Amino acid sequence: MKYNLSKIMLRAWKNYRENKELSFSESLHRAWLTAKAEEVNAKRIEDAKEAAGIEEETNTWSGWKRLGYEVIHGSKAMFGIDLIWGSRGDRATYKARFFGRSQVQELATA
């Protein structure tokens, strides 16, 4: 697997600037963990989506929000999985819930 070294270094500098208590080496370590976790997380998402028999585009609640959509109130997640949280440096996992494209609407603009 080839890693995007520029992206890893940018993430390391971002971590270092945002978390003044971290040394740069720890920030770089966490950036590498995050890069390695992305591949594992993508595979887990793909496998869970296939196991649930879902073919439509899916994303997390916050992922849809970043794309300019909101999850329709009352919608239940199509599937959930445990993903690796590399940026904490301890390989902790978190539960992610995924919603389909049919469960979202464009954000209302004021």
N, C-alpha and C positions, 0 to 999 in steps of 0.2 A: 504494500500500500504506500502510495506517495502522499505525503502531507504537504499542505500549503504552509511553508515556513514563514512567509510574510504574515499570513493570518495569525499564526501562533505567536509571533513576536509582537504583533499589534495587540493581541489579547493579553500577553504578558505585561506590556507597558500599561495597558488600561487597568489591569488588576493592581499593578504596583502604584499607580497614581490614585486609584480609588481607595485602596486599603493601605494606609500609611504604616500600619503595624507589620506588614509583610515585607520581607526582604525581596530583592529582585529575583534571587534564585528560587524562592518559594513561589513567586508569581509566575515565573517561567515553568516551574514544575507543574503548577495547576493548569497552565495553558496547554501543556502537553497532555495532561490527563483528560482535559476537555476534548482535545482533538481526537484522542484515541477513543473516548466514550462516544463521540458522534457517530462513528462507524458502527459500534455495537448497538447504539440506540436506534439507528436507522434500520438495522436488521431486525431488531425486536418489534419495531412498529410494522414493518412489512409482514413479518410472520403473524402478528396478532390480527392485522387487517385481513390477511388471507384466511386465517382460522375462523374469523367471524363472517367470512363470505361477503365482505364489503368491497365494492369496486369504485365507489364515488370518492372524490377528493375528501380527505379528512385533515383535521388540525385540532390543536388544543384550543381552549377558550381564549387564552392570551394570544395564541398564534393567529386566530381569526381576527382578533381585535387589531393586531398589528397590520393586517391586510385590509382593514377598513370595514369589517363585518362585525355583527354581534350575534351571539347565539340567541335564538328565539326562546323567550321565557318559558320554562317548563320542559324544555327538551332534555331527554336523558342521553347520556353519553353512549355512543355505539359500542365502544370497548375501552378498556383501561389496561395499562401495563406499568410495570416498574422500570424506570429509566435511571441511568447512572448520572449523578450530579458531579462532574469532574472539577468544577470550579471551587468546591470547598476543600479539595485536597485530600479527602478521606474516602473517596469512592462511595459516598453515601448514595442511597437510591431514593427516589421519590415516585409517587404514584401520579401518572399522567392520564387524563381522560380525554378521549378524542370524539369530536362531533363531525358529522358529515356536512357536505355543502348544502344538502337539502334542509338542514337544521339552522341555517344562518340567514340573516338579511343584512343589507347594506346599512351602515350606521346612518342615523338621521342627522342631517346637518342643520345647525341652527342659524 
